[in-house]
Amino acid sequence: MSPQALPSATERRVLEAAKACCARWGIDKVTIDDIAAESGVSRATLYRMFPGGKDVLFEAMRLRELEDFFERLAAQIAGAVSLEDLLVRTVVAATHEMRADDHLAVMLASEPGDTLGQLTVDGLPRIIRVATVFLAPLVDSYLPRREAARLVELLARLVISYFLAPSDHVDLGDPESAATFIRTFITPAFEASLIRS
């Protein structure tokens, strides 16, 4: 699924049912039958929609969650007036979204290994790919595309890292703290590539 290929209402219902089942029982214990019962969709229909079964369905669920996250994020950062403003709005909004995500909190508590893997080693390439699709175009007016993609990757890694291991010195959810961090460490690294500010 891509950001342009929105799921049908039935697919959306199935993905929401999968998410609810994972929160209730943990990802390892959820079965296709559980998701079918929760969504009101037959098992055969689930397999037609997601050939390959549970693994394909969970991958679609994770991708849809990311797309929803970045759609909300893009709406929150609209109207930025400079690269620094855009970066600060992005890390603050992303941090708030992650902190407010009840499903993420439940999964970190009930399935810490899989959830951490989806935020780091296993899932990080997916996160960076989706973040780049949604955010690089917003950075394009300030940086060449290749630099924009590098910057988006850096921001994704930073937000996840500071979310998972909060700092006593930097709070990316606080606009003032985030602005100081961005101004000190991020903006200077990309100044040579600035098209305009």
Residue pairs with C-beta under 8 A, 6 or more apart in sequence:
1 7
1 60
1 63
1 64
1 67
2 133
3 67
3 70
3 71
3 130
3 133
3 134
7 15
7 60
7 64
10 41
10 45
10 49
11 49
11 60
12 64
13 39
13 40
13 41
14 35
14 39
14 41
14 46
14 49
14 50
14 57
15 57
15 60
15 61
15 64
16 39
17 35
17 38
17 39
17 41
18 30
18 35
18 38
18 39
18 57
18 58
18 61
19 61
19 65
19 103
20 38
21 30
21 34
21 35
21 38
22 30
22 58
22 61
22 107
22 111
23 103
23 106
23 107
23 110
25 34
26 110
26 111
27 58
27 107
27 111
27 114
28 111
28 114
30 54
31 54
32 43
32 46
32 47
32 53
32 54
32 57
33 43
35 41
35 46
35 57
36 42
36 43
36 45
36 46
39 46
41 49
46 57
47 53
49 57
50 56
50 57
50 60
62 118
62 123
62 126
63 126
63 130
65 103
66 126
66 127
66 130
66 131
67 130
67 134
69 97
70 130
70 131
70 133
70 134
70 135
71 134
72 97
73 90
73 93
73 94
73 97
73 134
73 135
74 134
74 135
74 138
76 89
76 93
77 86
77 89
77 90
77 93
77 138
80 86
80 89
80 138
82 142
82 197
83 139
83 142
83 143
83 187
83 190
83 194
83 197
84 179
84 182
84 183
84 187
84 197
86 138
86 139
86 142
87 151
87 155
87 182
87 186
87 187
88 175
88 178
88 179
88 182
90 135
90 155
91 155
91 158
91 159
91 172
91 178
91 181
91 182
92 172
92 173
92 174
92 175
92 178
94 155
94 159
94 172
95 159
95 162
95 163
95 171
95 172
95 173
95 178
96 173
98 104
98 159
98 160
98 163
99 163
99 173
104 115
107 114
107 115
108 115
108 116
116 164
117 123
119 127
119 160
119 164
120 160
120 164
124 156
124 157
124 160
127 156
127 160
128 152
128 153
128 156
128 157
131 152
131 153
131 155
131 156
132 149
132 152
132 153
135 152
135 155
136 145
136 148
136 149
136 152
139 148
139 151
139 152
140 148
141 195
141 196
142 148
142 194
142 195
142 196
142 197
143 151
143 190
143 193
143 194
143 195
144 193
144 195
147 190
147 193
151 186
151 190
154 186
155 186
158 172
159 172
162 170
162 171
162 172
163 172
170 177
170 178
170 181
171 177
171 178
172 178
172 181
